[in-house]
């Protein structure tokens, strides 16, 4: 039984669509990841400034007790921080999808929808999670249960 060497295997394997496109794509993703890291550091600094500034404003301008000002402004700061992290989460997820995709002739969109919608368990799990979120109090029940 003949063994194939590494150059033989490379010759039989179809070449990737465009080596330069893949490289530039990975460089762009690297830039996005660096941007996400910088945003995270800035986000932490902004959270600290928001909490301290909120405490000062709550105590001095609104005549709140320190505990009540801390409760109010930390909740507002946490909500602001969560909303600010959504773009970073989307960029990180997109980078993971693009980097881990299989090298085939299909478009990335075809691969994505093929992997997402051809397996029924994925759809069942997603519908179940959305249904559970829809049953949480104070959530938009109609929207989540309709999507589920």
N, C-alpha and C positions, 0 to 999 in steps of 0.2 A: 504494500500500500504506500504510494508515494506521499510524502509530506510536502505541503506547499510552504514556501518561504514567505516572508512578509512582503517582498516586492510582488510576488505572484498574486497574493490576496488583494493587494492594492490595485493591480491591473484589472482584476475581475470585478471589483466593486465599482459601480458607476460613480463618477465624480460628483461632488456637491454642485448645486446649481451655479453658484458664483462665490468663489473663495473671498474675493474682496468685499462683496456685499455682506457676507457673514462676519468678516472681521470688523467692518465699520459698524455693523449692528451691535456687536459685542462691545465695541468702544463706546457707543452711545449709551448702552445699558450700564456700563461702568460709570459713565458720567452721571446718569440718573441716580445710581446707588450712592455716589459721593454726595449728590445734592440731598438725597434723603437723610444721609448721616448728618450733614450740616443743618438741615431743618430740624432734626431731632435735638441737636445741641442748642439751637436757637429756641426751640420750643420749651426746653427745660428752663432756660433763662427767663423767657417770657412768663412762664408759670410762676416762678419765684417773684418776679416783679409784680405780677397781677395780685398775688396773695398779699404781699406787703403793702402795695398801694391800696388794695381793697380794705385791708384792716385800718389803714390811716384814714381813708375816706369815710368808712363806716363809723369809726369812733369820733373823728373830729367834726365832720360835716353833718352826719345824720344822727349823731348822739345815740348810737347803739352801744350796748354793752359789748365788751371784748369777745365774749363767747358767741353772742348772736352775730356780730360782724364777721367773726372767723367762720362760723357755719355758713352764712349767706355767701360770702365772697369766695370761700374755697369751693363751694358747689358751683358757683358761676365760673370759676377758673377751670375746674375739672371739665365742665361741659364745653367750654371754649377750647380746651386742649384736645378733647376727643374729636370735635369737629375739625380742628386743624390737622389732625393726623389722618383723616380719611384720604386726602390725595397721596400721602406717602404710602399708605396701605395699598392703594390701587396701583401705584407705580411699582412697588415691590412685587405685587402679584403678577403684573404684566411681565416684569423682568424674569420672574421664575418660570412663567409659561413659555416665553420665547426661548430662554436658555435650555430648558429641558425638552423641547420638542424633538421629535424623531426626524432624522434627515431623510425625507422622502421627496417625491416629485410634487406632492400636493401643496397647495397654499396653506398658510398657517390657519386661516379661517376654516378651511375644509377640515383640517386635522382637529381643530378645537371643537367644532360642532360634531364631528364624527365621534370623537372620544366622549363628548358630553351627552349626546342624545341617543347613541346606539346602545348604551347599557341601561337597562331598566332600573337596576338597584340605585344608580346615581340619582335618577329622577325621584324614586320613592323616598330616599333619605332626604333629599332637598325639600320635597313636599312635606315630609314629617317635621323637619326642623322649622319650616315656615308656619306650619299649623300650630306647633308648640309656641312659637313666638307670638302668633295671633291670639293665643289664649292668655297671655300675660296681661294682668290688669293695667289699665291706662295706656295700652298700645292701640294702634289703629286696627281693630279687629277685622273690620270688613276688608281692608286692603290686603292684609296678610292671609286671611282665609280664602280670599278670592284668588290670589296668586298660587296658593297651595293647591 
